[in-house]
Amino acid sequence: MKKSRLTSAVAGTVIAASMLVAGCSGSASDDGTKKLTFMFRGGEDEKAAYEKAVAAFEEANDVEVDIIVTTADDYNTKLKAAITGRQVPDVFYIAPGDVQGYVNNGVVKDITEYVESSDTIDLENIWEYGVDSYRFDGTLQGQGSIYALPKDVGPFSFGYNKTMFEEAGIPLPDPDQPYTLDEFVDVAKQLTKDTNGDGKLDQWGTGLNVQWNLQPFVWGNGGDWLNEDRTEVTVDTPEFAEALQWFADLQNVEGVTPSVGEAQTLDTYQRWMKGEIGFFPVGPWDVSTYEELDFDWDLIPYPVGDNGETSTWIGTLGIAVSNSTKHPEEAVELAEYLTADVDAQQTLIDAGIQIPNLKDMAQEWVDDSETKPANKQEFLQIVEEYGRALPANNTYNGEWYDELFTNIQPVLDGKVTAAEYLKEAQPKMQAFLDDANAQAEQAAAANGN
């Protein structure tokens, strides 16, 4: 899977106090028209959709908006450069993992009062997960004041190649009843084949990236990364170890994923796109691209272990307002418009880059049988019922979380057991988490929180 399509850029979330900006955003044109800058990241589909939505906003509000768009990989670097150079965009994308650092260093505006008194936005009609991801009370993220509005919520669902199932004569998965882990392996084995008789596999059951796909299987087996108050790392448990070992065994024991060498020849995302992979994750951001696939596909719940229930993560990006904007009302109105205006939402939905932010639009979208996937309801179930934040999204930084994946390759290669690795990794992760929490306390104290 292409990392740039998924990453919420956990690394580099904390902006040093020396970068605080003192009123350089926004301007006015010669005729007095107010001007805003809007910075975001995305591909051509997203760029075109936002250009259309922003043009409608400009016409309705007598405001000029300069659009700055970058690739996903370049976004954080260019945003930090803008902050350092005291040229913070009036309105810009923010990831949940950035919230605490940007709040404590005064980069983003508290927009609670604007939003709660607004006549143009109804918070009750926006997914709670999206709004709560950008709340912060100075101690815990997920509650308190609002520092951004959700650009989207991105349920990370599980897809399957329906055409491959039909050609193999395998019953289609039940969209309401998830496979057990054992059932999933059994089906994946049936899908792993040498289809042309040359003695080499050219079709596999699955092919998953550990950094983006381990979470559903850990949660679905009753494990987790942190305790409830986010002070203790909890990866060294039987439930977590069983899930990680099962994940590694998909390649080393069961043989249902491309080998390391085969993945280097063509990565699993590319193999999925070619119709060579049976099960693969699907996010709303993939839908416009997947419309071009030469096979039929749909969504199902993630498989579950004996100790848990089906689960996965929800991505999100927020739209924040600079603390230094000269036009705070107009900047907040732009954020509200992109988040909750019906016409703007329809533009983004039609582009196939997200699901509706608005609850009352969602069911109509689900019922549209003309667009894929057929089981759009799965996206909504993740948002409404069992989706979770990525483990590092609600901590001060993600170094503790990244540590798990830094030296995980020997487990994936079958050279070290999951239990052995987790026993070694947990204290290292805990040290990073303790440091992050200490930084959070220091930053909060420095800002009088």
C-alpha positions in Angstrom: 0.0 0.0 0.0 1.3 3.4 -0.8 2.3 5.0 2.5 1.7 8.6 1.1 -2.0 7.7 0.7 -2.5 6.8 4.3 0.0 8.6 6.6 -1.3 11.1 9.0 2.3 12.3 9.4 2.7 11.4 13.1 6.3 12.4 13.0 7.3 16.0 13.4 4.1 17.1 15.1 5.6 19.5 17.7 6.5 23.0 16.5 9.0 24.7 18.7 8.0 27.8 20.6 10.4 29.9 18.5 8.2 29.3 15.6 5.2 31.1 17.1 3.6 33.4 14.6 2.4 36.9 15.3 -0.2 37.9 12.8 1.0 37.4 9.2 -1.9 35.5 7.6 -4.6 37.0 5.4 -4.6 40.2 3.4 -6.8 42.3 1.2 -6.7 43.0 -2.5 -6.5 46.5 -4.0 -10.3 46.7 -4.2 -10.7 45.8 -0.5 -11.7 42.2 -1.1 -10.5 40.0 1.8 -8.0 37.3 0.9 -7.4 34.0 2.5 -4.9 31.2 1.9 -5.9 27.6 2.1 -3.2 24.9 2.2 -3.9 21.2 1.8 -2.4 18.1 0.4 -3.8 15.6 -2.1 -3.8 14.2 -5.6 -5.4 15.6 -8.8 -8.9 14.4 -7.9 -8.7 16.1 -4.5 -7.2 19.3 -6.0 -9.9 19.6 -8.7 -12.7 19.0 -6.1 -11.4 21.6 -3.8 -10.9 24.1 -6.5 -14.5 23.7 -7.4 -15.7 24.0 -3.8 -13.5 27.0 -3.0 -14.7 28.8 -6.1 -18.3 28.4 -4.9 -17.3 29.8 -1.5 -15.6 32.8 -3.0 -18.6 33.7 -5.1 -21.0 33.4 -2.1 -18.8 35.3 0.4 -17.0 37.9 -1.6 -13.6 36.5 -0.5 -10.6 35.5 -2.5 -8.9 32.3 -1.6 -5.4 31.4 -2.7 -5.0 27.6 -2.8 -1.7 26.0 -1.9 -1.6 22.3 -2.6 1.2 19.8 -2.0 1.7 16.1 -2.2 1.1 14.1 0.9 4.8 13.5 1.4 5.7 17.2 1.1 2.9 18.7 3.2 4.4 18.7 6.7 7.8 19.9 5.5 6.2 22.8 3.6 3.8 23.7 6.4 6.6 23.8 8.9 8.6 26.0 6.6 5.6 28.4 6.3 5.3 28.5 10.1 9.0 29.1 10.6 8.9 31.9 7.9 5.8 33.5 9.6 3.7 32.8 6.6 1.1 30.5 8.2 -1.8 29.8 5.8 -5.1 31.2 7.1 -6.7 27.7 6.8 -4.8 24.5 6.5 -5.0 20.7 7.0 -4.0 19.4 10.4 -3.7 15.7 11.5 -4.9 14.6 14.9 -1.4 13.8 16.0 -0.5 17.5 15.4 -3.2 19.0 17.6 -1.5 19.1 21.0 1.8 20.5 19.7 0.1 23.2 17.6 -2.2 24.2 20.4 0.5 24.4 23.0 2.6 26.5 20.7 -0.1 28.9 19.7 -0.2 28.0 16.0 -3.9 27.1 15.7 -6.9 29.1 16.8 -9.5 27.9 19.4 -12.6 28.1 17.2 -15.1 26.7 19.7 -17.0 30.0 20.2 -17.2 30.6 16.4 -18.5 27.1 15.7 -20.9 26.8 18.5 -22.6 30.2 17.7 -22.6 29.5 13.9 -25.8 29.4 11.9 -24.1 27.5 9.1 -22.9 24.4 10.9 -24.6 21.8 13.0 -22.1 19.8 15.1 -24.8 17.2 15.9 -25.0 16.4 12.2 -21.2 15.7 11.8 -19.6 12.4 12.9 -18.6 12.7 16.5 -15.3 10.9 15.8 -14.4 13.7 13.4 -15.2 16.6 15.7 -13.7 14.9 18.8 -10.4 14.2 17.1 -9.7 17.9 17.2 -10.8 18.7 20.8 -8.2 19.3 23.4 -8.7 20.4 27.0 -5.0 20.9 27.8 -4.5 17.5 29.2 -6.4 14.9 27.1 -7.2 15.0 23.4 -10.7 14.1 22.5 -12.5 16.5 24.9 -12.6 20.2 25.5 -12.2 23.1 23.0 -12.4 22.7 19.3 -9.2 23.5 17.3 -10.2 22.2 13.9 -13.1 20.8 12.0 -12.9 17.4 10.2 -12.1 17.6 6.6 -13.2 14.0 6.6 -13.3 10.7 8.4 -11.6 7.8 6.7 -12.8 4.4 7.8 -10.1 1.9 6.9 -12.1 -1.0 5.6 -11.3 -4.5 4.3 -11.8 -5.3 0.6 -11.9 -8.5 -1.4 -11.7 -9.4 -5.1 -15.2 -10.6 -5.8 -14.2 -11.7 -9.3 -11.4 -13.9 -7.9 -13.9 -15.6 -5.5 -16.4 -16.3 -8.3 -13.7 -17.7 -10.6 -12.5 -20.0 -7.8 -16.0 -21.1 -6.9 -15.6 -19.9 -3.3 -18.7 -18.7 -1.5 -18.6 -14.9 -1.2 -17.8 -13.5 2.3 -20.8 -12.6 4.5 -20.9 -8.8 4.8 -22.4 -9.0 8.3 -20.5 -12.0 9.8 -16.7 -11.6 9.9 -14.4 -14.5 9.3 -12.5 -16.0 12.3 -8.8 -15.8 11.9 -8.7 -19.5 11.0 -11.5 -19.2 8.5 -9.6 -16.3 6.8 -6.4 -18.3 6.5 -8.4 -21.2 5.0 -9.9 -19.0 2.3 -6.6 -17.2 1.7 -5.0 -20.6 1.0 -7.7 -21.5 -1.5 -7.0 -18.2 -3.3 -3.2 -18.7 -3.4 -2.5 -20.3 -6.7 -0.2 -20.9 -9.7 -2.8 -20.0 -12.3 -0.6 -20.5 -15.4 1.1 -23.8 -14.5 4.6 -22.4 -14.7 5.5 -23.6 -11.1 5.4 -20.2 -9.6 2.6 -18.5 -7.6 1.0 -15.6 -9.3 -2.1 -15.2 -7.1 -2.2 -14.8 -3.4 -4.8 -14.6 -0.7 -3.6 -11.3 0.7 -0.6 -9.0 1.2 -0.7 -6.6 4.1 1.6 -3.8 5.3 2.2 -4.3 9.0 2.3 -0.6 9.9 -1.2 0.0 8.5 -2.8 -3.4 8.9 -1.7 -4.8 12.2 -4.2 -2.7 14.3 -7.4 -4.4 13.2 -6.0 -7.9 14.0 -4.6 -6.8 17.4 -7.8 -5.1 18.4 -9.9 -7.9 17.0 -7.9 -10.3 19.2 -8.5 -8.3 22.4 -5.1 -6.6 22.5 -4.2 -2.9 22.5 -1.3 -0.4 22.5 -2.2 1.7 25.6 -4.2 1.7 28.8 -7.2 3.9 29.0 -5.5 7.1 30.3 -2.6 6.7 27.8 0.1 6.4 30.4 1.2 2.8 29.9 2.2 0.8 26.9 0.3 -2.6 26.8 1.8 -4.5 23.9 3.5 -7.2 25.9 0.4 -9.3 26.4 -0.7 -12.7 25.1 -3.5 -11.2 23.0 -1.1 -8.8 21.2 1.5 -11.4 20.7 -1.0 -13.9 19.2 -2.2 -11.3 16.7 1.3 -10.3 15.7 2.5 -13.9 15.4 -0.6 -14.7 13.3 0.2 -11.8 11.0 3.8 -12.9 10.5 2.7 -16.5 9.9 0.6 -15.5 7.0 3.8 -15.4 5.0 6.2 -17.7 6.9 3.9 -20.5 7.8 0.7 -20.3 5.7 2.4 -18.9 2.5 -0.7 -16.8 1.5 1.2 -13.6 0.9 3.9 -12.7 -1.7 7.4 -13.4 -0.4 9.9 -10.6 0.3 11.4 -11.1 -3.1 8.1 -11.2 -4.9 7.0 -8.0 -3.0 10.2 -6.3 -4.1 9.5 -7.2 -7.8 5.9 -5.7 -7.5 4.5 -4.4 -4.2 1.2 -5.8 -2.9 -0.7 -2.6 -3.7 0.3 -3.0 -7.4 -0.6 -6.7 -7.3 -4.0 -5.9 -5.8 -4.6 -3.4 -8.6 -3.6 -6.1 -11.2 -6.1 -8.6 -9.7 -3.5 -10.8 -8.1 -4.5 -10.3 -4.4 -7.7 -11.7 -2.8 -8.0 -9.5 0.3 -6.7 -5.9 0.6 -7.6 -2.8 2.7 -9.8 -0.1 1.2 -10.2 3.5 2.4 -12.6 6.1 0.9 -9.6 7.8 -0.6 -9.1 4.7 -2.8 -12.6 4.6 -4.3 -11.9 6.9 -7.3 -8.8 5.0 -8.2 -10.5 1.6 -7.7 -13.2 2.5 -10.2 -10.6 1.7 -12.9 -10.0 -1.8 -11.7 -10.6 -4.7 -14.2 -12.3 -6.8 -11.5 -15.3 -6.5 -9.2 -14.6 -5.8 -5.5 -16.5 -5.1 -2.3 -16.1 -4.5 1.4 -16.3 -6.9 4.4 -15.5 -6.6 8.1 -12.0 -7.5 9.3 -11.5 -11.0 10.6 -11.6 -11.5 14.4 -9.8 -13.6 17.0 -11.3 -15.5 19.9 -10.9 -12.7 22.3 -12.2 -9.7 20.5 -14.7 -8.2 18.1 -14.2 -6.9 14.5 -12.4 -3.5 14.6 -10.3 -1.2 12.5 -9.0 2.4 12.6 -10.5 5.6 11.2 -8.3 8.1 9.6 -9.1 11.8 9.6 -7.7 15.1 8.6 -8.8 18.4 10.1 -9.2 21.9 8.8 -7.6 24.4 11.2 -7.5 28.2 11.3 -4.3 30.0 12.0 -4.0 31.9 15.3 -2.5 34.7 13.3 -5.1 35.2 10.6 -6.2 38.7 10.0 -9.7 37.5 9.0 -10.7 35.0 11.7 -14.4 35.1 10.9 -13.9 34.5 7.2 -11.3 31.8 7.8 -13.6 29.9 10.2 -16.4 30.2 7.6 -14.2 28.6 5.0 -13.4 25.8 7.4 -17.1 25.3 8.1 -18.0 25.5 4.5 -15.5 22.8 3.5 -16.6 20.6 6.4 -20.3 20.9 6.3 -21.8 22.7 3.3 -24.0 20.3 1.4 -22.9 21.4 -2.0 -19.2 21.3 -1.0 -19.7 17.9 0.5 -21.3 16.6 -2.7 -18.4 17.9 -4.8 -16.0 15.9 -2.6 -18.2 12.8 -2.6 -18.6 12.9 -6.4 -14.8 13.1 -6.7 -14.7 9.7 -4.9 -12.2 10.9 -2.2 -14.3 10.7 1.0 -17.5 9.6 2.6 -20.1 12.3 3.6 -19.2 14.3 6.7 -22.9 14.9 7.3 -24.9 12.1 8.8 -28.1 13.1 7.0 -26.3 12.7 3.6 -24.7 9.4 4.5 -27.6 7.0 4.0 -28.5 8.5 0.6 -24.9 7.9 -0.4 -25.0 4.4 0.9 -28.2 3.7 -1.1 -26.7 4.8 -4.4 -26.4 1.6 -6.3 -24.7 3.3 -9.3 -21.3 3.7 -7.5 -18.9 1.3 -5.8 -18.5 -0.3 -3.5 -21.8 -2.0 -3.2 -21.4 -2.5 0.5 -20.8 1.2 1.4 -22.6 0.5 4.6 -19.4 -1.1 5.9 -17.7 2.4 5.8 -20.5 3.8 8.0 -20.5 0.9 10.4 -16.8 1.6 11.0 -17.5 5.2 11.8 -20.6 4.6 13.8 -19.8 1.4 15.7 -16.3 0.0 15.8 -13.7 2.2 14.3 -10.9 3.6 16.5 -8.3 6.2 16.4 -4.8 5.2 15.4 -2.9 4.6 18.7 -0.6 7.6 18.4 -3.3 10.1 17.3 -4.2 11.1 20.8 -0.7 11.4 22.3 1.7 14.3 22.3 3.9 12.7 19.7 4.2 9.3 18.0 7.8 8.2 18.8 6.6 5.6 21.3 4.3 4.1 18.6 6.9 4.3 15.8 9.3 2.3 18.0 7.2 -0.9 17.6 7.8 -0.9 13.9 11.4 0.2 13.9 12.9 -3.3 14.5 9.9 -5.5 13.7 11.3 -7.1 10.5 12.9 -10.1 12.2 9.4 -11.1 13.4 8.0 -10.8 9.9 10.9 -12.8 8.6 10.2 -15.6 11.1 13.6 -15.1 12.9 12.2 -13.9 16.2 8.9 -14.8 17.8 6.3 -12.1 18.4 6.3 -12.7 22.2 10.1 -12.3 22.4 10.0 -9.1 20.4 7.2 -7.5 22.3 8.9 -8.2 25.6 11.9 -6.3 24.4 10.0 -3.5 22.7 7.6 -2.6 25.5 10.1 -0.9 27.8 11.6 1.1 24.9 8.1 2.2 23.9 7.3 3.1 27.5 10.3 5.3 27.8 9.3 7.2 24.7 5.7 7.5 26.0 6.9 8.8 29.3 9.0 11.4 27.6 6.0 12.5 25.4 3.7 12.8 28.4 6.4 14.9 30.2 6.7 17.2 27.2 3.0 17.6 27.1 2.9 18.6 30.8 5.8 21.1 30.3 4.1 22.6 27.3 0.8 22.9 29.1 2.4 24.5 32.1 4.3 27.0 29.9 1.0 28.0 28.4 -0.9 28.2 31.7 -3.1 25.2 31.1 
